[in-house]
Amino acid sequence: MSGSAAEKYERFVASWFASWADELVTRADLQPGSTVLDLACGTGIVSRAAGPLLGPDGAIVAADLNTDMLAEARRHPVADAPIQWRRADAADLPFGAETFDAVLCQQGLQFFPDRAAAVGEIHRVLRPDGVAAVSVWRSAEHNPYIAALADGLGRHVSADARETMLAPCCLGDPDELRELFVDAGFSSVDVHAVTIEREPMDAIAAIGGNLAALPIADQITAMDPAARERLIDDIVDALADHIDNGRLTSPNRAHVALAKR
Ligand SMILES: C[S@@+](CC[C@H](N)C(=O)[O-])C[C@H]1O[C@@H](n2cnc3c(N)ncnc32)[C@H](O)[C@@H]1O
C-alpha cells in the first residue's frame, strides 16, 4: 500500500473516526464564534467536524507533535472557521493562559508520555468557563475489532506487534481518566461510556487498510504473502459475529471525558 504513514492514516483511520469526531464536538456543545484547540489533531478530522459549528467568527488551532500528520492535515479543507495548524507537544503548549473556550482531544491522551502534564496544560489554556472534551478507547475487552487484530498480530507477527495494536486501549480505566482531570484542578468531570457501531464496510478492505496504517506496517508488508493471508483470515474468523456477507460492522467503545474548568 503506497503513501506516507500520515496519508494511510487519513485514508484508513480518519474515515472510521469521523462519526467519533461528530460525537465529540456535539458533546462539547461548541458555540458559534468560539475559539477551540484541537489537541493531537492528527490529520484534522475533529477540526473538520468543529468548523461548521464555530462559523467564520470562530477560530480553531489544531496542534500535533508529528509534522507529517500536520502536512497531511493541511491538504484537507476545514469548512467555515479559520484554522491555524501548529506543531506542539501536549505537555508544553505554546499558547497563553486562558486562550480557548474548548479543548478537544480525540484518541490522543493515552499516547502522551506525560498525561498529567498534558491535562495540566489543557487546564491552563482554557478560559475560566471553558470545557475539555477528550475521548480514549475503552479496554480491548470492550472493543472486539481491536482485540481481534491484536490477537491475530500476536499469533502471526509478534508479541510486540500485539502490544502495538493494544496501545490505543491503554487508558481504558474510567477512574484513571477522571482522576487526571480532577488532579489538574477541573471543577467538574463526567466520564461517559459511548458506543458507536461502525458503518458497514468490506471486511478485508477494513482489516487490510488498518494493518497498513499501523506503525508496524513495514513488518506486515515484509511478511510472506501466504502468511499475511493467514493473518487476515484469522482476524476475519475472529470477527465472524460482526461480518455479514463480507461486510464488517463492529461496536467501538470509548470513554468521553467532559471536564469543566
Ligand atoms: C490516534 S492519533 C489521533 C489523531 C486525531 N485526533 C484523530 O482523531 O484522528 C494520535 C495523535 O497524537 C499525536 N501525539 C502523540 N503524542 C503527542 C504529544 N506529546 N503532543 C501532541 N500530539 C501528540 C500523534 O502525532 C497522533 O497524530
The ligand as an SDF file (V2000), in Angstrom:
LIG
                    3D

 27 29  0  0  0  0  0  0  0  0999 V2000
   -4.5250    8.1790   17.1040 C   0  0  0  0  0  0  0  0  0  0  0  0
   -3.9330    9.7260   16.5770 S   0  0  0  0  0  0  0  0  0  0  0  0
   -5.4080   10.7130   16.7760 C   0  0  0  0  0  0  0  0  0  0  0  0
   -5.4120   11.8950   15.8270 C   0  0  0  0  0  0  0  0  0  0  0  0
   -6.7050   12.6660   15.7160 C   0  0  0  0  0  0  0  0  0  0  0  0
   -7.0740   13.2960   16.9840 N   0  0  0  0  0  0  0  0  0  0  0  0
   -7.8320   11.8290   15.1860 C   0  0  0  0  0  0  0  0  0  0  0  0
   -8.8690   11.7210   15.8510 O   0  0  0  0  0  0  0  0  0  0  0  0
   -7.7010   11.2800   14.0790 O   0  0  0  0  0  0  0  0  0  0  0  0
   -2.9040   10.2760   17.9160 C   0  0  0  0  0  0  0  0  0  0  0  0
   -2.1720   11.5910   17.6140 C   0  0  0  0  0  0  0  0  0  0  0  0
   -1.4960   12.0250   18.8000 O   0  0  0  0  0  0  0  0  0  0  0  0
   -0.3360   12.7240   18.3920 C   0  0  0  0  0  0  0  0  0  0  0  0
    0.5630   12.8580   19.5460 N   0  0  0  0  0  0  0  0  0  0  0  0
    1.2020   11.8650   20.2030 C   0  0  0  0  0  0  0  0  0  0  0  0
    1.9360   12.3780   21.2100 N   0  0  0  0  0  0  0  0  0  0  0  0
    1.7320   13.7360   21.1990 C   0  0  0  0  0  0  0  0  0  0  0  0
    2.1910   14.8080   22.0180 C   0  0  0  0  0  0  0  0  0  0  0  0
    3.0160   14.5990   23.0570 N   0  0  0  0  0  0  0  0  0  0  0  0
    1.7710   16.0560   21.7230 N   0  0  0  0  0  0  0  0  0  0  0  0
    0.9430   16.2870   20.6780 C   0  0  0  0  0  0  0  0  0  0  0  0
    0.4680   15.3060   19.8730 N   0  0  0  0  0  0  0  0  0  0  0  0
    0.8700   14.0380   20.1340 C   0  0  0  0  0  0  0  0  0  0  0  0
    0.1980   11.8370   17.2760 C   0  0  0  0  0  0  0  0  0  0  0  0
    1.1330   12.5020   16.4780 O   0  0  0  0  0  0  0  0  0  0  0  0
   -1.1020   11.4780   16.5350 C   0  0  0  0  0  0  0  0  0  0  0  0
   -1.3590   12.3880   15.4950 O   0  0  0  0  0  0  0  0  0  0  0  0
  1  2  1  0
  2  3  1  0
  2 10  1  0
  3  4  1  0
  4  5  1  0
  5  6  1  0
  5  7  1  0
  7  8  2  0
  7  9  1  0
 10 11  1  0
 11 12  1  0
 11 26  1  0
 12 13  1  0
 13 14  1  0
 13 24  1  0
 14 15  1  0
 14 23  1  0
 15 16  2  0
 16 17  1  0
 17 18  1  0
 17 23  2  0
 18 19  1  0
 18 20  2  0
 20 21  1  0
 21 22  2  0
 22 23  1  0
 24 25  1  0
 24 26  1  0
 26 27  1  0
M  CHG  2   2   1   9  -1
M  END
$$$$
